[in-house]
């Protein structure tokens, strides 16, 4: 039987709907929450209850503007940001999940929910380890 190469395997993984829908916040979302909280606190101290709403609104708008463009899809990161060594490590980890011939595995990857969940968990751990990204 034919075996798939590394790029075909990564393309198949990137085409899983669960992977397509994942986004990585390049900058921490905790910083954004902190800024909104600070805005609400300052607004509350200066203007009372209405100030809380105004401060959080302004903090949220400022954070939204500052974070614009800082979210990227996991598929984009897997396709464009990995070095050859990182790509080889990921493909090696993916292949270790599979126990059947790669041709059959690619077909299963598109339909088997349990296998998709395992791949999703593996990619989350991989991105956390390599880039310290939270998904």
N, C-alpha and C positions, 0 to 999 in steps of 0.2 A: 504494500500500500504506500501511497505517497505521504510524506511527512511535510508539515508546514514549517516555514522558516520563521525566524524570530520576528520579523516585521509583520508577517501575517498574523502571528499570535497576538502581538501588541495591538494591531488594528482590530482584531476580533474582540479583544478585551475592551478597547476604547469604544466599541459600538454597542456594548451592553447598556441598556437604557438607564440602569441604576448608576453606572459610571458616568454616562453623559450628563446626568442631572446633578452631579456633585460639583460644588464650587469650593474653592479654597480661598479663605480670606488671607491675602498676603500680609496685611498688617493686622494686628490682633483686634478682635472684636471687643475685647475687654477694655481697650483704650477708648473705644467709641462710647461704650456704656459709662465709663468713668467721666468722660467729658459731658455727656448728657446729664449725669447726676450732679456734676459741679454746676452746670448751668441752672438746673432746677433749684439747687441749694441757694445759689447767689440770688436768683430771682425771688425765691421765697423770703430771703432775709431782707431784700430791698423793698418788695412790693406786696408781701403777704401771700395769701392763697392764690391770687391771680398771677402773682410773680412766679410761682412754681410752674404754672402752665406756660407762661411766656418764656421763662428760662429754659424749660425742657424743650420747647418748640425751637428756640434759637440754637440750643445745643445740638438738637437732632439735625437741624438744617445744616449747621456748620460741619458736623461730623459726616453727614451725607455728602456734602461737597468735597470734604477732604478725602473721603474714602472712595470717591468715584474712580472707577477703573482699577481698583485694587483687588477685585475678585476675578479669578481665572478658573476655567473648567479643569477638572482633573484630566480629561482627555487631552487637552491642550498641553498641560504640563508633561504628561507621559510621552506625547509625541515630540515635543520640541525642547524640553529643558534637561532631559537626562543625558549624561555623558555615555559613551560606549560601555564603560565599565558598569555604570549604574543600570543601564538597559540590560546588560548581560546578567547582572544579579537579579533583576526583576524577572526576566524570562526564565532563569534557572529556578527561581522560587515558584513561578507559575507552573513550570513543567513538573516540579516535584509534587504539585497537587494532582496532576493527571496520572492515572494508572493505565489508561488505554492508549491505543495508537493516536497520534495527533490529529489525523483526519477525522476520526470519530469524535475526538475531544472537542474540536472546533464546532461541530454540529451540536454536541451536548451543551456547550457553553452558551449557545443562543437560546436554549430551551429549558435547561435544568436550573430551577430556582435555587436549590441548595448549593450547586456548584457556583452559581453567580454570587451568592452570599459569601462563600469562601473566598472567591477572587476579590470581592469588594473589601473584605476584612484584610486580606493580604496587602492590597494596594494602600489602604489606610495606614497600616503599620509601616509599610515601606516609605510612604511620603513623610510620616512622622519621624522615622529614623533618619532619612537622608536630608530632608529639608526643614524638619521641625514644623511642618504644616499641620494645622488642625482642620479636620473636615467635619 
